[in-house]
């Protein structure tokens, strides 16, 4: 099983924690893909310095590129933002800061199910191999000593009922991929949107080739056989 520590703002975390969101969109302002985790792996929240602590996490469901307005429609405050206008302003701020293209209509959406939020006294210090130069995040595996230590720290806090979640033998669960976490409404909407987009893409592809073939099958008033194109 893999874990990923992603860096986020303190106010983003405080909003989703206060709202007790049962799913969250850990969004990215740029167009970089995210292929680190498999479904049900653990994604952890680490605050920006000077708060070098892991403060919670969630279970990876899916990564998707979405137009900003659709990300807001699907998740609303689960984006860790109070309004669509604030959402747009925050994206512009990060893109300006990092020299990203401003005309990109999409953002990266790391969709997480059943997030857990640690109380302040249970925040976890970053692992000993964490570097201050890390900008976005770092992955860990329970196959390493550092990764297993981190995993046990998370397990301990959850099993102590610091948050209202339990791991329930995650090593077997996530290694074998037997159990899936409950899909939230936002994640379900994204799945529907992507299925619709795929269907539209297939339909557009079909109509394009249908028109092309019909246009080319008629030459000099003669209808050609499809075999003429083989």
C-alpha positions in Angstrom: 0.0 0.0 0.0 1.2 3.5 -0.8 0.6 6.8 1.0 1.1 10.3 -0.4 1.7 13.4 1.7 0.2 16.4 -0.2 0.9 20.0 0.9 -2.0 22.3 1.5 -3.1 25.6 3.0 -4.2 25.7 6.6 -7.4 27.5 5.7 -8.3 24.8 3.2 -7.9 22.2 5.9 -9.8 24.2 8.5 -12.8 24.7 6.2 -13.2 21.0 5.2 -12.6 20.0 8.9 -15.2 22.5 10.2 -17.7 21.4 7.6 -17.0 17.8 8.5 -16.9 17.0 4.7 -17.4 13.3 4.0 -15.4 13.7 0.7 -13.1 16.4 -0.5 -11.5 17.7 -3.7 -7.8 18.2 -3.2 -7.5 20.4 -6.2 -4.4 21.5 -8.2 -4.3 24.8 -10.1 -2.2 23.5 -13.0 -2.4 20.8 -15.6 0.0 18.2 -14.0 -1.4 14.7 -13.8 -1.5 12.6 -10.6 -0.7 8.9 -11.0 1.0 8.2 -7.7 -1.8 6.3 -5.9 -4.2 3.5 -6.6 -7.8 3.5 -5.5 -8.2 3.2 -1.7 -4.6 4.2 -1.0 -4.1 6.9 1.6 -3.6 10.6 0.8 -2.4 12.7 3.7 -2.7 16.4 4.3 0.4 18.3 5.3 0.2 22.0 6.0 2.5 24.6 4.5 5.5 25.7 6.6 5.8 26.7 9.3 3.2 24.1 10.2 5.3 21.0 9.3 2.6 18.6 10.4 0.4 15.9 8.9 -3.1 16.9 10.0 -5.4 14.4 8.4 -6.1 12.6 5.2 -8.5 10.6 3.1 -8.8 7.6 0.7 -7.9 8.1 -2.9 -10.8 7.6 -5.3 -9.9 9.2 -8.6 -8.0 11.9 -10.4 -9.7 14.0 -13.0 -9.3 17.2 -15.0 -12.4 19.3 -14.7 -13.5 22.8 -15.7 -13.5 25.1 -12.7 -17.3 25.6 -12.8 -17.9 21.8 -12.9 -15.5 21.2 -10.0 -17.5 23.8 -8.0 -20.9 22.3 -9.0 -19.7 18.8 -8.1 -18.0 19.6 -4.7 -19.0 23.1 -3.6 -17.4 23.8 -0.2 -15.8 20.4 -0.3 -13.2 22.2 -2.5 -12.1 23.9 0.8 -13.5 27.2 -0.6 -16.6 29.2 0.4 -17.7 30.5 -3.0 -17.1 30.1 -6.8 -15.7 33.6 -6.9 -13.2 32.9 -4.2 -12.4 29.6 -5.9 -11.5 31.5 -9.2 -9.5 34.1 -7.3 -7.5 31.4 -5.4 -6.7 29.6 -8.7 -5.5 32.9 -10.3 -3.4 33.6 -7.2 -1.6 30.2 -7.4 -1.2 30.3 -11.2 0.4 33.8 -10.9 2.7 32.7 -8.1 3.9 29.6 -10.0 4.0 31.0 -13.5 1.2 28.8 -14.8 -0.9 29.5 -17.9 -3.8 31.7 -17.0 -6.1 30.6 -19.8 -6.3 27.0 -18.8 -10.1 26.3 -18.1 -9.4 23.2 -16.2 -7.9 22.2 -12.8 -6.6 18.9 -11.5 -9.0 17.2 -9.0 -7.7 14.6 -6.5 -10.9 13.2 -5.2 -10.8 11.7 -1.7 -13.4 9.7 0.2 -14.1 9.5 3.9 -11.5 12.1 5.0 -10.3 12.0 8.6 -9.2 15.1 10.5 -6.8 15.0 13.5 -7.2 17.1 16.6 -4.4 19.7 17.0 -2.7 17.7 19.7 -2.5 14.7 17.4 -0.9 16.3 14.5 2.0 14.1 13.2 5.5 15.6 12.5 6.7 15.0 8.9 8.9 11.9 8.4 12.6 12.3 9.0 13.4 12.1 5.3 11.1 15.0 4.4 12.8 17.9 2.7 11.8 21.6 3.0 12.4 21.9 -0.7 9.4 19.7 -1.5 6.8 21.7 -3.3 3.8 19.4 -3.9 4.2 16.2 -2.0 6.0 12.9 -1.5 4.9 9.3 -1.6 5.6 6.6 1.0 5.1 2.8 1.1 4.5 0.5 4.0 7.2 -1.7 2.6 9.8 0.8 4.0 10.6 1.4 7.6 9.7 5.1 7.4 6.5 4.3 5.6 5.4 1.7 8.1 6.2 4.1 11.0 4.0 6.7 9.4 1.3 4.2 8.8 1.3 3.1 12.4 1.1 6.7 13.6 -2.0 7.2 11.5 -3.5 3.9 12.6 -2.9 4.7 16.2 -4.7 8.0 16.0 -7.7 6.6 14.1 -8.1 3.6 16.4 -8.0 5.9 19.4 -11.1 7.5 18.0 -9.3 10.9 17.6 -11.4 11.0 14.4 -14.5 9.1 13.6 -12.9 6.5 11.3 -11.2 3.2 11.6 -8.6 1.5 9.5 -9.8 -2.1 10.0 -6.8 -4.0 8.8 -5.7 -1.7 6.0 -2.7 -3.8 5.0 -4.8 -6.6 3.7 -7.6 -4.4 2.5 -5.5 -2.1 0.4 -2.9 -4.6 -0.8 -5.6 -6.9 -2.1 -8.0 -4.1 -3.1 -11.0 -6.0 -1.6 -12.9 -3.2 0.0 -13.8 0.2 -1.5 -14.7 3.3 0.4 -18.2 4.8 -0.1 -18.4 7.1 -3.1 -19.6 10.6 -2.2 -22.0 12.7 -4.3 -19.3 14.8 -5.8 -17.2 11.8 -6.9 -20.4 10.2 -8.3 -21.1 13.4 -10.3 -17.6 13.4 -11.7 -18.0 9.8 -12.8 -21.3 10.7 -14.6 -19.6 13.7 -16.2 -16.7 11.6 -17.5 -19.0 8.8 -18.7 -21.1 11.4 -20.6 -17.9 13.0 -22.1 -16.7 9.6 -23.2 -20.0 8.9 -24.8 -20.0 12.2 -26.6 -16.5 11.7 -27.8 -17.4 8.3 -29.2 -20.5 9.7 -30.8 -18.5 12.6 -32.3 -15.9 10.1 -33.6 -18.6 7.9 -35.1 -20.3 10.9 -36.8 -17.0 12.2 -38.2 -16.1 8.8 -39.8 -19.7 8.2 -40.9 -19.7 11.6 -42.7 -16.2 11.0 -44.2 -17.1 7.5 -45.5 -20.4 8.6 -46.9 -18.7 11.5 -48.6 -16.0 9.4 -50.1 -18.1 6.4 -51.1 -19.7 8.4 -53.8 -17.3 9.1 -56.7 -18.5 10.2 -60.1 -22.1 9.2 -59.2 -20.9 5.7 -58.4 -21.3 4.2 -55.0 -18.2 2.4 -53.9 -17.7 -0.6 -51.8 -16.1 -0.3 -48.4 -13.5 -2.8 -49.7 -12.2 -0.1 -52.0 -10.8 1.5 -48.9 -9.0 -1.6 -47.6 
